[in-house]
Amino acid sequence: MTRDIFAPPRPISPAVDPDLWITHLFSARAAAEGGVVRRKARDVERVVGWERFRQELRRRGFRAVVNGGQVVVFCNAEPVRLLD
């Protein structure tokens, strides 16, 4: 059974601080250079939750897509086009 990625978040693991996780994600060299970063969707859900993650994307003007259990974040304000 597949879990809906936009369902309410599961409890956060006490071992991972959400603020540090966000800082680490967006401090990556690729993010700083306007590239892309990728994380497991389950980690986004488990550590920070989808609503917080979306807030961080909006605050930075970034876009993201979810596919195959992965979240790909485009760390720039450019439009995202899907190629068929």
PEBEL-V542053 format. One record per residue. N is the residue number from 1. RES is the residue in one small letter. SS is DSSP state (H for helix, E for strand, - for the rest). PHI is phi in radians with two decimals (none if undefined). Layout:
BEGIN
n->{N:N}
res->{RES:RES}
ss->{SS:SS}
phi->{PHI:PHI}
END
This chain:
BEGIN
n->{1:2:3:4:5:6:7:8:9:10:11:12:13:14:15:16:17:18:19:20:21:22:23:24:25:26:27:28:29:30:31:32:33:34:35:36:37:38:39:40:41:42:43:44:45:46:47:48:49:50:51:52:53:54:55:56:57:58:59:60:61:62:63:64:65:66:67:68:69:70:71:72:73:74:75:76:77:78:79:80:81:82:83:84}
res->{m:t:r:d:i:f:a:p:p:r:p:i:s:p:a:v:d:p:d:l:w:i:t:h:l:f:s:a:r:a:a:a:e:g:g:v:v:r:r:k:a:r:d:v:e:r:v:v:g:w:e:r:f:r:q:e:l:r:r:r:g:f:r:a:v:v:n:g:g:q:v:v:v:f:c:n:a:e:p:v:r:l:l:d}
ss->{-:-:-:-:-:-:-:-:-:-:-:-:-:-:-:-:-:H:H:H:H:H:H:H:H:H:-:-:H:H:H:H:-:-:-:E:E:E:E:E:H:H:H:H:H:H:H:H:-:H:H:H:H:H:H:H:H:H:H:H:-:-:E:E:E:E:E:-:-:E:E:E:E:E:-:-:-:-:-:-:-:-:-:-}
phi->{none:-1.58:-1.52:-1.17:-1.19:-1.82:-1.23:-0.97:-1.16:-1.31:-1.01:-1.36:-1.14:-1.17:-1.39:-2.09:-1.47:-1.01:-1.12:-1.17:-1.09:-1.07:-1.05:-1.09:-1.02:-1.51:-1.68:-1.03:-0.98:-1.04:-1.15:-1.13:-1.64:1.41:-1.58:-2.14:-2.23:-2.30:-2.46:-1.24:-1.04:-1.14:-1.24:-1.02:-1.08:-1.24:-1.56:-2.02:1.48:-1.18:-1.12:-1.09:-1.07:-1.08:-1.05:-1.13:-1.09:-1.06:-1.04:-1.59:1.32:-1.67:-2.13:-2.57:-2.24:-2.08:-2.74:0.98:1.40:-2.06:-1.97:-1.93:-1.83:-1.62:-1.54:-2.79:-1.71:-1.21:-1.15:-1.91:-2.07:-1.54:-1.75:-1.62}
END
